[in-house]
Amino acid sequence: MSLRQDAKAIQDELASLRRELHQIPEIGLHLPRTQERVLAALDGLPLEVSTGVGLSSVTAVLRGGRPGPAVLLRGDMDALPVTEETGLPYSSQHDGAMHACGHDLHTAGLVGAARLLAARRETLAGDVVFMFQPGEEGCDGAGHMIAEGVLTAAGRPVDAAYGLHVLSSLLPSGMFASRPGPLMAASDGLFVRVVGAGGHGSRPHDTLDPVPAACEMVTALHTMVNRRFDAFEPVVITVGSFHAGTRRNIIPDDASFEATIRSFSGRISEQMEEHTVRLCHNIAAAHGLRAEVRYDREYPATINHVAEHDFAADAVREVFGEERFEPMTNPMTGSEDFSRVLDRVPGAFVFLGACPTDDPATAAPNHSPRAAFDDAVLADGAALLAELAVRRMHRLPARGLTPMQRTSSQQGNHPFSH
């Protein structure tokens, strides 16, 4: 049987696991219940399993029956600080936490890929590293796992890496989509505190009012984007948090705001840091105030390696049909810490539509309290991850192997025809 057929046979089990995970969402780097459930789901498979020291990660290595490349497959496990409003019978049991980005599907799908590949272990020409990652939502879980050695978990550097991300809107259920090059934006954070001297609201001339200066900074930051950057260099800046004062007749001592900045190259990110920090300091000085400014380079852009993107797209078309892959014209301005992996390892990231309605354009998007996902796509997601690992093993020379081992690993044809 093909990987796709075998995946269909375990679809109900994967959906059951996903719904169980959906009810116990956990946030950040420490996900003890989620980790426990993943370990239970992997129990009995021929895997070398280890857990993180500073975070609730799970790394599992499957040793193939023949020498060959090491391929990494990733699924993130964490939820969001969102109160669920879907009304589903398996809704979150934790107030203020929800799998609103579909990471429960990613986790169940990666378990599925592990089961599919473990059943074929003896025929695999190489090793597979399964990366179950916490802390994708703003905690740099990928960076933490890399620091703890996930990219060398097989005993040598992995040769290729792949991941999937489900979408509750934008794509019809079951459709795959991606693009070569920049796929998702870099994410940077700008944190500003404007320091003045407060006083009575009726006598602003006796104070150093930080509020007008902070407001001026917000306006100037948005104007700066289209005056400092080429219109064909996409940059997004959004001030999502602004705090000042306690009552209308009190001028506060300080005002603060935070902004997220999205771009698609390291060069633009460096320029944004230079321009935004200088702008805030100069506006503060013009008002006789002081600005405390911090610029955090959070995640780099998620950039698909061109050859790996083409390889993944061809796999989708061959396994599921031409009509199931949609080339993306433009990248997304969301960010993703799988970019950390793709910075170090050739690979690709692919979107999978999981919209539960017939109209993706109006469905609640990822991160919404009303976001819902069609878990009928789990089998196909698991099958694609497994396919990518198998196909790459039989086409990619491995790092860290002797020439004789490489020759041995490349003998024979692809064992799983469709």
Secondary structure in CASP SS format (residue, H / E / C, confidence):
PFRMAT SS
TARGET T0000
AUTHOR 0000-0000-0000
METHOD secondary structure of the structure
MODEL  1
M C 1.00
S C 1.00
L H 1.00
R H 1.00
Q H 1.00
D H 1.00
A H 1.00
K H 1.00
A H 1.00
I C 1.00
Q H 1.00
D H 1.00
E H 1.00
L H 1.00
A H 1.00
S H 1.00
L H 1.00
R H 1.00
R H 1.00
E H 1.00
L H 1.00
H H 1.00
Q H 1.00
I C 1.00
P C 1.00
E C 1.00
I E 1.00
G C 1.00
L C 1.00
H C 1.00
L C 1.00
P H 1.00
R H 1.00
T H 1.00
Q H 1.00
E H 1.00
R H 1.00
V H 1.00
L H 1.00
A H 1.00
A H 1.00
L H 1.00
D C 1.00
G C 1.00
L C 1.00
P C 1.00
L E 1.00
E E 1.00
V E 1.00
S E 1.00
T E 1.00
G C 1.00
V C 1.00
G C 1.00
L C 1.00
S C 1.00
S C 1.00
V E 1.00
T E 1.00
A E 1.00
V E 1.00
L E 1.00
R E 1.00
G C 1.00
G C 1.00
R E 1.00
P E 1.00
G E 1.00
P E 1.00
A E 1.00
V E 1.00
L E 1.00
L E 1.00
R E 1.00
G E 1.00
D E 1.00
M C 1.00
D C 1.00
A E 1.00
L E 1.00
P C 1.00
V C 1.00
T C 1.00
E C 1.00
E C 1.00
T C 1.00
G C 1.00
L C 1.00
P C 1.00
Y C 1.00
S C 1.00
S C 1.00
Q C 1.00
H C 1.00
D C 1.00
G C 1.00
A C 1.00
M E 1.00
H C 1.00
A C 1.00
C C 1.00
G C 1.00
H H 1.00
D H 1.00
L H 1.00
H H 1.00
T H 1.00
A H 1.00
G H 1.00
L H 1.00
V H 1.00
G H 1.00
A H 1.00
A H 1.00
R H 1.00
L H 1.00
L H 1.00
A H 1.00
A C 1.00
R C 1.00
R H 1.00
E H 1.00
T H 1.00
L C 1.00
A E 1.00
G E 1.00
D E 1.00
V E 1.00
V E 1.00
F E 1.00
M E 1.00
F E 1.00
Q E 1.00
P C 1.00
G C 1.00
E C 1.00
E C 1.00
G C 1.00
C C 1.00
D C 1.00
G H 1.00
A H 1.00
G H 1.00
H H 1.00
M H 1.00
I H 1.00
A H 1.00
E C 1.00
G C 1.00
V H 1.00
L H 1.00
T H 1.00
A C 1.00
A C 1.00
G C 1.00
R C 1.00
P C 1.00
V C 1.00
D C 1.00
A E 1.00
A E 1.00
Y E 1.00
G E 1.00
L E 1.00
H E 1.00
V E 1.00
L E 1.00
S C 1.00
S C 1.00
L C 1.00
L C 1.00
P C 1.00
S C 1.00
G C 1.00
M C 1.00
F E 1.00
A E 1.00
S E 1.00
R C 1.00
P C 1.00
G E 1.00
P E 1.00
L E 1.00
M E 1.00
A C 1.00
A E 1.00
S E 1.00
D E 1.00
G E 1.00
L E 1.00
F E 1.00
V E 1.00
R E 1.00
V E 1.00
V E 1.00
G C 1.00
A E 1.00
G C 1.00
G E 1.00
H E 1.00
G C 1.00
S C 1.00
R C 1.00
P H 1.00
H H 1.00
D H 1.00
T C 1.00
L E 1.00
D C 1.00
P H 1.00
V H 1.00
P H 1.00
A H 1.00
A H 1.00
C H 1.00
E H 1.00
M H 1.00
V H 1.00
T H 1.00
A H 1.00
L H 1.00
H H 1.00
T H 1.00
M H 1.00
V H 1.00
N H 1.00
R H 1.00
R H 1.00
F C 1.00
D C 1.00
A C 1.00
F C 1.00
E C 1.00
P C 1.00
V C 1.00
V E 1.00
I E 1.00
T E 1.00
V E 1.00
G E 1.00
S E 1.00
F E 1.00
H E 1.00
A E 1.00
G C 1.00
T C 1.00
R C 1.00
R C 1.00
N C 1.00
I E 1.00
I E 1.00
P C 1.00
D C 1.00
D E 1.00
A E 1.00
S E 1.00
F E 1.00
E E 1.00
A E 1.00
T E 1.00
I E 1.00
R E 1.00
S E 1.00
F C 1.00
S C 1.00
G H 1.00
R H 1.00
I H 1.00
S H 1.00
E H 1.00
Q H 1.00
M H 1.00
E H 1.00
E H 1.00
H H 1.00
T H 1.00
V H 1.00
R H 1.00
L H 1.00
C H 1.00
H H 1.00
N H 1.00
I H 1.00
A H 1.00
A H 1.00
A H 1.00
H C 1.00
G C 1.00
L C 1.00
R E 1.00
A E 1.00
E E 1.00
V E 1.00
R E 1.00
Y E 1.00
D E 1.00
R E 1.00
E E 1.00
Y E 1.00
P C 1.00
A C 1.00
T E 1.00
I E 1.00
N E 1.00
H C 1.00
V H 1.00
A H 1.00
E H 1.00
H H 1.00
D H 1.00
F H 1.00
A H 1.00
A H 1.00
D H 1.00
A H 1.00
V H 1.00
R H 1.00
E H 1.00
V H 1.00
F H 1.00
G C 1.00
E H 1.00
E H 1.00
R H 1.00
F E 1.00
E E 1.00
P E 1.00
M C 1.00
T C 1.00
N C 1.00
P C 1.00
M E 1.00
T C 1.00
G C 1.00
S C 1.00
E C 1.00
D C 1.00
F C 1.00
S H 1.00
R H 1.00
V H 1.00
L H 1.00
D C 1.00
R C 1.00
V C 1.00
P C 1.00
G E 1.00
A E 1.00
F E 1.00
V E 1.00
F E 1.00
L E 1.00
G E 1.00
A C 1.00
C C 1.00
P C 1.00
T C 1.00
D C 1.00
D C 1.00
P C 1.00
A C 1.00
T C 1.00
A C 1.00
A C 1.00
P C 1.00
N C 1.00
H C 1.00
S C 1.00
P C 1.00
R C 1.00
A C 1.00
A C 1.00
F C 1.00
D C 1.00
D H 1.00
A H 1.00
V H 1.00
L H 1.00
A H 1.00
D H 1.00
G H 1.00
A H 1.00
A H 1.00
L H 1.00
L H 1.00
A H 1.00
E H 1.00
L H 1.00
A H 1.00
V H 1.00
R H 1.00
R H 1.00
M H 1.00
H C 1.00
R C 1.00
L C 1.00
P C 1.00
A C 1.00
R C 1.00
G C 1.00
L C 1.00
T C 1.00
P H 1.00
M H 1.00
Q H 1.00
R H 1.00
T H 1.00
S H 1.00
S H 1.00
Q C 1.00
Q C 1.00
G C 1.00
N C 1.00
H C 1.00
P C 1.00
F C 1.00
S C 1.00
H C 1.00
END
